[in-house]
Amino acid sequence: MGISGKALVRRWGWRAIGLAVTGIGLYLVAPSLLTMFGAWPQLADVAVSWFAVLAVLEICSFAALWWLARIALAPGPGDAPTADGQVAVVPHLGWGTTATAQLAGNAASKVVPGGAATGGVLQAKILISVGQPAAAVASGLTAVSLLGTAVLLLLPVLTIPALIIGPPPAKQLQLGLVVSVILAAAIVALGVTALTWPRVVAVVGRGIGRTVHVAHASVTPERFADTLLAARDRIAAAFQAHWWRATFAAAANRMFDYAALVAALVAFGAHVRPAEVLLAYVVAQAFAIVPITPGGVGFVDAGLTTLLVLVDVPADTALIGVLLYRLFSFWLPIPLGALAWAGWRTHHRG
């Protein structure tokens, strides 16, 4: 049966629009990217030890994501029932497979327009190919994404007290790692509280809903609370009996990545409050969610550099610091993901 003209328009029309938006976005951010890559020779002045520090921090950040996915996809009682009512044997999900799936999906999300969806599909495809139930993979990866987003949205709330009572900026950026540990502990405590007592989520949701209702009358406190509770229930179901480990892994993923940004700035002698760097980090991560360019390339780089300049980081230091940070957090994982995908394809065909 042939495909109708309307179906072709729907299929390729939206893709054409997406490609056009991506092209315009890349055109807009091209000058900032060229300026950033123009500072590339300055990386030669960085001590080799700082490259090792950033590599370790980013590997730990990715490893936390792998751990989180393994927790979400760990088989439990009642998983994958067969037609005769028995429980199917789900293969154990190893670290290698989890890392391969995440790296390949992450790389795809950074090079393909609308990459977040494509990356998720590729990650799920690899996990399903090793025997993981499709339904469990879909719900598990959704829960991982929801928990990661919840941690990101929680960071600005935790940043405000640090901004108010934080130490003076001079030579305090080195405390960024300590700040990340404290925030990780706070995130774990709040995450477990939310997963243990849904009434707390309902109360917070109604409070936020009342504030949002002032700007958008269609959003009621009860509706907002119900949305938060639904997301909480999906996360709780995916990580049942493993809430402490799941929240710890999600917090570690973000805090190690933030610590890598701090290390990149310290490598160039920046003096600024770690709480201000954290706020700039959170806002810049929000730019990556906007699907204008793959992985937010250009928008994240320019936005993070601008925000660091606004918190009194010298422009040259902010530029080269962001370049060093993005080298390890964004650019190097792309070839690693391509290698992981190629290895999986070769093994899968064999």
C-alpha positions as CSV (number, residue, x, y, z in Angstrom):
1,M,0.0,0.0,0.0
2,G,1.4,3.4,-1.0
3,I,1.9,6.2,1.4
4,S,-0.5,9.1,0.9
5,G,0.6,12.6,0.2
6,K,-0.6,13.9,3.6
7,A,1.4,11.2,5.4
8,L,4.5,12.2,3.4
9,V,4.0,15.8,4.3
10,R,3.6,15.0,8.0
11,R,6.6,12.7,8.0
12,W,9.0,14.9,6.1
13,G,7.5,18.3,6.8
14,W,8.3,18.3,10.5
15,R,11.7,16.9,9.8
16,A,12.4,19.7,7.3
17,I,11.2,22.2,9.9
18,G,13.4,20.7,12.5
19,L,16.5,20.7,10.2
20,A,15.7,24.4,9.3
21,V,15.5,25.4,13.0
22,T,18.7,23.5,13.7
23,G,20.5,25.2,10.8
24,I,19.3,28.7,11.9
25,G,20.4,27.9,15.5
26,L,23.9,26.7,14.4
27,Y,24.2,29.9,12.3
28,L,23.4,32.1,15.3
29,V,25.8,30.4,17.6
30,A,28.6,29.9,15.0
31,P,30.4,33.2,15.9
32,S,30.6,32.2,19.6
33,L,31.8,28.7,18.8
34,L,34.5,30.1,16.5
35,T,35.6,32.5,19.2
36,M,35.7,29.6,21.8
37,F,37.7,27.3,19.5
38,G,40.0,30.2,18.7
39,A,41.2,29.9,22.3
40,W,42.2,26.3,21.7
41,P,46.0,27.0,21.7
42,Q,45.7,28.3,25.3
43,L,44.9,24.7,26.5
44,A,48.6,24.0,26.0
45,D,49.3,26.1,29.1
46,V,47.3,23.8,31.3
47,A,49.2,21.3,33.5
48,V,48.6,17.7,32.4
49,S,47.3,16.9,35.9
50,W,44.2,19.1,35.3
51,F,43.3,17.0,32.2
52,A,43.6,13.9,34.4
53,V,41.4,15.5,37.1
54,L,38.6,16.5,34.6
55,A,38.8,13.1,32.9
56,V,38.3,11.3,36.3
57,L,35.4,13.6,37.3
58,E,33.6,13.1,34.0
59,I,34.1,9.4,34.0
60,C,32.6,9.3,37.5
61,S,29.7,11.4,36.3
62,F,29.0,9.0,33.5
63,A,29.5,6.0,35.8
64,A,26.8,7.3,38.1
65,L,24.4,7.3,35.1
66,W,25.3,3.7,34.3
67,W,24.7,2.8,37.9
68,L,21.4,4.5,37.9
69,A,20.3,2.7,34.7
70,R,21.3,-0.7,36.2
71,I,19.3,0.1,39.3
72,A,16.2,1.0,37.2
73,L,16.5,-2.1,35.1
74,A,17.3,-4.6,37.9
75,P,14.8,-7.4,37.6
76,G,12.4,-7.7,40.5
77,P,9.5,-10.0,41.5
78,G,6.8,-10.1,38.9
79,D,9.0,-8.8,36.1
80,A,8.4,-10.0,32.5
81,P,5.6,-12.5,33.2
82,T,5.1,-15.1,30.4
83,A,1.8,-16.3,28.9
84,D,1.5,-19.2,31.4
85,G,1.9,-17.0,34.4
86,Q,5.5,-17.8,35.1
87,V,8.2,-15.2,35.4
88,A,10.6,-15.0,32.5
89,V,14.4,-15.0,33.2
90,V,15.7,-11.6,32.5
91,P,19.5,-11.5,31.7
92,H,21.7,-9.7,34.1
93,L,22.5,-6.2,32.9
94,G,26.3,-5.8,33.1
95,W,28.3,-2.6,33.4
96,G,29.7,-3.0,29.9
97,T,26.3,-3.2,28.2
98,T,25.0,-0.3,30.2
99,A,28.0,1.9,29.5
100,T,27.8,1.0,25.7
101,A,24.1,1.9,25.5
102,Q,24.5,5.1,27.4
103,L,27.6,6.3,25.5
104,A,26.1,5.5,22.1
105,G,22.8,7.2,23.0
106,N,24.6,10.2,24.4
107,A,26.7,10.6,21.3
108,A,23.6,10.3,19.1
109,S,21.8,13.0,21.1
110,K,24.7,15.4,20.5
111,V,25.0,15.0,16.7
112,V,21.5,14.4,15.5
113,P,18.8,17.1,15.3
114,G,16.2,16.4,17.9
115,G,18.8,14.1,19.3
116,A,17.3,13.5,22.8
117,A,14.6,11.3,21.3
118,T,17.1,9.6,18.9
119,G,19.6,9.0,21.6
120,G,16.9,7.5,23.9
121,V,15.8,5.1,21.1
122,L,19.3,4.0,20.4
123,Q,20.0,3.4,24.0
124,A,16.8,1.4,24.4
125,K,17.6,-0.6,21.2
126,I,20.9,-1.8,22.6
127,L,19.4,-2.7,25.9
128,I,16.6,-4.6,24.3
129,S,19.0,-6.5,22.0
130,V,20.7,-8.1,25.1
131,G,17.3,-9.5,26.3
132,Q,16.0,-6.7,28.5
133,P,12.1,-6.5,28.3
134,A,11.0,-3.5,26.1
135,A,8.4,-2.3,28.6
136,A,11.0,-2.4,31.4
137,V,13.5,-0.5,29.3
138,A,11.0,2.2,28.4
139,S,9.8,2.7,32.0
140,G,13.3,2.5,33.4
141,L,14.9,5.0,31.1
142,T,11.9,7.3,31.6
143,A,12.4,7.1,35.4
144,V,16.1,7.8,35.0
145,S,15.3,10.9,32.9
146,L,12.7,12.1,35.4
147,L,15.0,11.7,38.3
148,G,17.8,13.5,36.5
149,T,15.5,16.4,35.7
150,A,14.2,16.5,39.3
151,V,17.8,16.8,40.6
152,L,18.6,19.6,38.1
153,L,15.4,21.5,39.1
154,L,16.3,21.1,42.8
155,L,19.7,22.6,42.5
156,P,18.6,26.3,42.2
157,V,16.6,25.9,45.4
158,L,19.7,24.6,47.2
159,T,21.9,27.3,45.6
160,I,19.9,30.2,47.1
161,P,21.0,29.7,50.7
162,A,24.6,29.2,49.6
163,L,24.5,32.5,47.7
164,I,23.1,34.3,50.8
165,I,25.5,32.9,53.4
166,G,28.4,31.9,51.2
167,P,32.0,32.9,51.8
168,P,33.7,35.8,50.0
169,P,34.7,35.1,46.4
170,A,38.5,35.5,46.8
171,K,40.2,32.1,46.5
172,Q,37.0,30.2,47.5
173,L,36.4,28.4,44.2
174,Q,38.6,25.5,45.5
175,L,35.8,24.7,47.9
176,G,33.6,23.8,45.0
177,L,34.2,20.1,45.5
178,V,33.2,20.4,49.1
179,V,30.1,22.3,48.1
180,S,29.3,19.5,45.6
181,V,29.5,16.9,48.4
182,I,27.3,18.9,50.7
183,L,24.7,19.4,47.9
184,A,24.8,15.7,47.0
185,A,24.0,14.8,50.6
186,A,21.1,17.3,50.6
187,I,19.8,16.0,47.3
188,V,19.8,12.4,48.6
189,A,18.0,13.4,51.8
190,L,15.3,15.4,49.9
191,G,15.0,12.7,47.2
192,V,14.4,9.9,49.7
193,T,12.0,12.1,51.6
194,A,10.0,12.7,48.5
195,L,10.0,9.0,47.5
196,T,9.1,7.9,51.0
197,W,6.3,10.4,51.8
198,P,4.2,11.4,48.9
199,R,2.3,13.8,51.1
200,V,5.4,16.0,51.1
201,V,5.4,16.1,47.3
202,A,1.7,17.0,47.3
203,V,2.2,19.9,49.7
204,V,5.1,21.2,47.7
205,G,3.3,20.8,44.5
206,R,0.3,22.8,45.8
207,G,2.6,25.5,47.0
208,I,4.4,25.8,43.6
209,G,1.0,25.5,41.8
210,R,-0.3,28.5,43.6
211,T,2.6,30.6,42.5
212,V,2.4,29.3,38.9
213,H,-1.4,30.0,39.0
214,V,-0.7,33.7,39.3
215,A,0.9,33.7,35.9
216,H,-1.1,30.9,34.2
217,A,-4.7,30.7,35.4
218,S,-5.1,27.3,33.7
219,V,-2.6,25.8,36.1
220,T,-4.3,25.0,39.4
221,P,-2.5,23.9,42.6
222,E,-4.3,20.5,42.6
223,R,-3.4,19.9,39.0
224,F,0.3,20.8,39.5
225,A,0.4,18.6,42.6
226,D,-1.1,15.7,40.7
227,T,1.5,16.1,38.0
228,L,4.3,16.0,40.5
229,L,2.8,13.0,42.2
230,A,2.5,11.1,38.9
231,A,6.2,11.7,38.2
232,R,7.1,10.7,41.8
233,D,5.1,7.5,41.4
234,R,6.9,6.6,38.2
235,I,10.3,7.1,39.8
236,A,9.3,5.3,43.0
237,A,8.0,2.3,41.0
238,A,11.2,2.1,38.9
239,F,13.6,2.3,41.9
240,Q,11.5,0.4,44.4
241,A,13.6,-0.7,47.4
242,H,16.6,1.1,46.0
243,W,15.7,4.7,46.6
244,W,18.9,5.6,48.5
245,R,21.1,4.3,45.8
246,A,19.1,5.8,43.0
247,T,19.1,9.3,44.5
248,F,22.8,9.0,45.3
249,A,23.6,8.0,41.7
250,A,21.5,10.9,40.3
251,A,23.1,13.4,42.6
252,A,26.6,12.1,41.9
253,N,26.0,12.4,38.1
254,R,25.3,16.1,38.4
255,M,27.8,16.9,41.2
256,F,30.7,15.3,39.5
257,D,29.9,17.2,36.3
258,Y,29.7,20.4,38.3
259,A,33.0,19.6,40.0
260,A,34.5,19.2,36.5
261,L,33.5,22.8,35.6
262,V,34.9,24.0,38.9
263,A,38.2,22.2,38.2
264,A,38.4,23.8,34.7
265,L,38.0,27.3,36.2
266,V,40.5,26.6,39.0
267,A,43.0,25.4,36.4
268,F,43.1,29.0,35.0
269,G,43.1,30.7,38.4
270,A,39.5,31.9,38.5
271,H,38.3,33.5,41.8
272,V,34.5,33.3,42.3
273,R,32.0,31.8,44.7
274,P,31.3,28.1,44.0
275,A,27.6,28.8,44.6
276,E,27.6,31.4,41.7
277,V,29.3,28.9,39.5
278,L,26.6,26.3,40.4
279,L,23.9,28.7,39.5
280,A,25.5,29.4,36.1
281,Y,25.9,25.7,35.6
282,V,22.2,25.0,36.3
283,V,21.0,27.7,33.9
284,A,23.4,26.5,31.2
285,Q,22.2,22.9,31.5
286,A,18.6,24.2,30.9
287,F,19.8,25.5,27.5
288,A,20.7,21.9,26.6
289,I,17.1,20.9,27.0
290,V,15.9,23.4,24.3
291,P,16.1,21.3,21.1
292,I,17.3,24.1,18.8
293,T,20.8,22.6,18.2
294,P,21.9,19.0,19.0
295,G,22.8,18.8,22.6
296,G,22.4,22.5,23.0
297,V,25.8,23.0,21.3
298,G,26.7,26.7,21.0
299,F,23.8,27.8,23.3
300,V,25.2,26.0,26.3
301,D,28.8,27.2,25.6
302,A,27.8,30.8,25.0
303,G,25.3,30.9,27.8
304,L,27.7,29.4,30.3
305,T,30.5,31.8,29.3
306,T,28.2,34.8,29.6
307,L,26.8,33.7,33.0
308,L,30.3,33.2,34.4
309,V,31.3,36.7,33.2
310,L,28.3,38.1,34.9
311,V,29.5,36.6,38.2
312,D,32.8,38.4,37.8
313,V,34.9,35.7,36.1
314,P,37.2,37.5,33.6
315,A,36.0,37.0,30.1
316,D,39.2,35.3,28.8
317,T,39.2,32.9,31.8
318,A,35.5,32.1,31.4
319,L,36.0,31.4,27.7
320,I,39.0,29.1,28.0
321,G,37.5,27.5,31.2
322,V,34.3,26.6,29.5
323,L,36.2,25.3,26.5
324,L,38.2,22.9,28.8
325,Y,35.1,21.8,30.6
326,R,33.1,21.2,27.4
327,L,36.0,19.3,25.9
328,F,35.5,16.6,28.5
329,S,31.8,16.8,29.1
330,F,30.6,17.3,25.5
331,W,33.1,16.7,22.7
332,L,35.2,13.7,23.8
333,P,32.1,11.5,24.7
334,I,31.0,11.8,21.0
335,P,33.9,9.7,19.5
336,L,33.7,7.4,22.6
337,G,30.0,6.9,21.9
338,A,30.6,6.3,18.2
339,L,33.2,3.6,19.1
340,A,30.7,2.0,21.5
341,W,28.0,2.0,18.9
342,A,30.4,0.5,16.3
343,G,31.5,-2.2,18.7
344,W,27.9,-3.1,19.5
345,R,27.0,-3.3,15.8
346,T,29.9,-5.6,15.1
347,H,29.1,-7.8,18.1
348,H,25.4,-7.8,17.2
349,R,26.0,-8.8,13.6
350,G,28.4,-11.6,14.8
